[in-house]
Amino acid sequence: APKHPQTSNATPRKSLVVFFSWGGNTRAVAEKISYLTGAEGFELKLAVPYTTDRDEIEEIAKREVRDKYKPELASLPQNIEQYDVIYIGSPCWFNTLAPPVRTFLSTVDLSGKKIVPFMTHGGSRMGQSVQTIRRLATKANVTEGLAIRESNASNADNEILAWLKKHNLIK
Ligand SMILES: Cc1cc2nc3c(=O)[nH]c(=O)nc-3n(C[C@H](O)[C@H](O)[C@H](O)COP(=O)(O)O)c2cc1C
């Protein structure tokens, strides 16, 4: 049947927020992005969870980042092909992505996706993470990142909203 001229053949852009959070700051930003965009959320969790001890995680993270270690994830998002836009969130750990996010990027085929990175941090902003995402997801279109300071993580509504508008991710 002929299509109405207003009808687009393009399927609507579906988006997913994939994130890891150790202390909750990145989760707060991820939840805000989901709330503002309608994107579904997927929290990356490890098969063997990290310690909750702040001194111990420092040592573990330092070693894993140095070794580019990819810890095993408990699960992966299903049917990734249905999403056009994937937000990817991480705390800044030693100037880059937390290792669980590295595992995700190395495991899932993100060819042709628009990837929107975001990070919470104590001063390093995105660090090296955008370059790392571009290297691991070679066939994706990776935008500039959204960096939110740790102290603002649960109070960044306006910053997140402005950033989403600036990048045409919401109206
Ligand atoms: C192991 C570890 C390493 C960190 N390394 C950095 C860093 O290199 N640069 C920085 O700005 N903040 C660093 N931080 C601070 C975190 O990026 C910041 O507190 C972030 O908001 C934590 O997010 P989360 O609560 O989602 O885990 C580090 C924190 C931890 C626990």
The ligand as an ORCA input file, in Angstrom:
! r2SCAN-3c Opt
* xyz 0 1
  C      39.286      3.739     42.270
  C      38.935      5.167     41.986
  C      39.717      5.910     41.099
  C      39.378      7.236     40.781
  N      40.149      7.935     39.880
  C      39.787      9.201     39.544
  C      40.518      9.945     38.572
  O      41.516      9.489     38.002
  N      40.110     11.199     38.267
  C      39.008     11.765     38.849
  O      38.670     12.882     38.517
  N      38.287     11.093     39.779
  C      38.646      9.827     40.127
  N      37.892      9.147     41.060
  C      36.664      9.759     41.604
  C      35.438      9.193     40.887
  O      35.568      9.320     39.477
  C      34.154      9.938     41.292
  O      33.990      9.929     42.683
  C      32.934      9.330     40.609
  O      31.842     10.232     40.708
  C      32.524      7.997     41.216
  O      31.393      7.500     40.525
  P      30.490      6.317     41.136
  O      29.912      6.839     42.422
  O      29.435      6.115     40.100
  O      31.343      5.130     41.320
  C      38.236      7.829     41.396
  C      37.478      7.079     42.314
  C      37.810      5.768     42.608
  C      36.976      4.973     43.577
*
